[in-house]
Amino acid sequence: MEGSERLCFLVTANHSSTEKGIERYCRENEGELLHATNKSAFRLLEQFLYTIQSSAGHGNSPSPCVVTGHANASSYSTLPLIQQSAASNSTTHTCAIRASNQWNLQGCDVNNCDRLCIAPRHTSPVIGTFVQHATDAAINGHVITSMLVDDVMVCARECLLYRNCVSFNYEYIPTTGRELPNSGMICELNDETKNSCSERFHKRDGYKYYEKLKM
């Protein structure tokens, strides 16, 4: 995904609406009908959903539109109509910038991007170091996103792709009875550490907890 490309997201009122009905509904609510077509776009959608969920409790006025990823129609939330900061001309990350009645994707520098910011998969992530802080423990309630990965190194790389990921929970022993046990280990990216939210740090069998070192 290059910064100069314009990507799309699917914004719907509900899953039973017709496409014309969706377009009309979202246009009336200052939404935009968009489609994601690659992994980078899907990841930015995940970041949208996380930011939207976080923003809902901080006084922002959300529209009644529902945001859903093309590859995962069960994920949804509301779309807050907030203005984002302008982006620079760098293309190290992709930022979602709010302009009038639509979201624009632009190449930007991570330091000039607001919360809706992600590094595309085909770019090198920011260099980082992680330290294992606990075994059979994890942070609950602060997961940005979760995925199945081949090993802990992949989980760490995923965390580096998210600007607000500061720790992760890694499943080192497959959870008994969970779906797709042979498809990989669960990797959960967190936006908090055990020191910043100690009340959310609990015993959790089969998981290791890692934090990103502050450089």
N, C-alpha and C positions, 0 to 999 in steps of 0.2 A: 504494500500500500504506500504510494508516494504522497507527499504532502500536497501536491498539486491536484490530485484526483479528488472528485467529489463522490463520497459514498452515500448510501441511503440506509435508513432504518424504517422498519415497519411500525407505524403507530396506529393502534386500532382501538375502537370503543369496546368491542368484544369479538370473540372468534367466529361468531355466526354472521357478522356483517358482510355485505357485499363490498367489493373494492370501491365502487362509486360511493356507497354509503359511508365507508371508512374515510375516504377523501373529504367528503362533505363535512362529516362530523369533526374531523381533526382540523380542517380549515376554519371552521367556526370557533374552535377552541385554541387557535393559534398553533396547531400541531402541523406536522409535515409527514406525508407518506413516503417512507424511505425503505430501501431493501439492502440487506447485508449480503455480500457475495463471496467473502473470503475470511480466513481465520482472524486476520487483524481487525476486520469489521466486527466479527462476533465478539472479540475480546473487548473492543470499545463499547459494544452493547452491554456487556457484563458490567463494565465500569459505569455506564449510564445508570443501570439498574441499582447498583450499589449507592451511587451518589444521590439518586432520586429517593431511595428509601431513607438515607441519612438526612436529606434535606426536609423530608416531610414533617419531622418533629422540631424544626428550628424556625418556624414562623413564615416559611415561604408559602405562597399561594399556588398550589398545584392545579393544573387543568384536569378535567375528568378523563382525558385520554389515557390509554393504556399502552405501555411500551413493551414490545415482545421481540425476541430474536428470531430470525428466519429459521435457525437450526433448532430452536428450543421454544416451542409455542406455549409452554407451561410457565415460563418466566414472565412476570409482568409487575408493573407498579404504575404510579402516576408521574406525570411530567411537569416539574415546576417551571414556571416561566420566569427565569432569572437571567439577567444579562451577565455574560462572561467577559473577562478581560481580553484585550487585544493580544494577538500573537506576534512573535518576531518572525524573521525570515529564515531562521534555522529549520532544518528538517530532521532533527534528531528524535523528535517525538511527534505524535499527532494530537492536536488539541481540538476540542469541540467548542466552537465559539457561537454564542447566542446573538443573532442579528435579526431584528424586527420579528418576523413570524417564522423563522427557520433556524436550524442548527447548521453551521458551516464547519467543515473539517479543514484544518490548516496545519501545515508543517510548523513546528515551533520549538523553542528551547524550553526545557523542562522548568527552568527557573521563572519563565514568563507565563507559564500556563497555570490556569486555575485547577480545580479538582478534576475536571473532565480531561484527563491527560494520560496517554499511554504510549509506550514504545512499540512500534510494529515488530513482528516476529523476525523479519529479515534484517533488522538492524542489531548491532551489538548492544547488549544491555549495559547499564551502568555497572561498573565493577563493584563488587561487594563481598563481604565476608560474614559468614553465619557461624554461630556457636551454639552447640546443643546445651540447653539449660536444665532439661529435665527428661526423665524417662517415665512412661506411664502417667503422663499428665498433659494438659492442653488448656488453651484459653477457649472459653465458650462465649458466644454472643457477639463476637467482633469479627466474624468471617466475611471478607470481601467477596470471595468466590472459592469454590472447591472443584477439584478435578482428579482424574485418575492419571498417575504418572508411573514411569518405569522404575525410578529410583529417587533418592533424596536430592541428588544433584539437579535433576530436572525440576523438582519442587522449588529448590533455591533459585534457579534461573527464572521460574515463573514469578517468584516474589520480586525479583529485580525489575521485571517488566512493568510492575505497578508502582507508581510514585508513592502511594500511601501504604504500601505493604512494609511492615517493620518486623514481622515474625511469622512463623508458620507452624502448623501442627502436621506431623507426618506419620501416617499409619505404617508401622514397621511389622506388625503382625495382623493379617487380614481379620477383620471383624467377623465373628461367627454369624452365619446366616445372611450376610449382606449380599446384594445383587452383584453380579459380574465379579466374583472374587478372583478370577484369573485374568482380568483385564488391566490390572495395575493396582497400585497402592493409592489410598486417598491422600490428597494434598490440600490442606485448608490454609488459605492466606489470610492473615489477620492485620488489622489496622491499629492494634494496641499491643503492648508488651505486658508481661506479668507484673512489672513494677508500676505501670500506669493504671492498671485495673486489676489489682490483686484479688479483688472479690470475685472475679470471673475466672481465676486460675484454679482448676480442679484436677483431681485424680481422674485419669482416663486410660484404662488398660489398652495396650497395643499401640499407643501413640508416643512419639517423641516430640519435644517442643524445642524449636530453634529461634534465635533472635539475630537480627542483623546488627553487626557492630557499627557504632557511630564513628565515622572516620574524622 
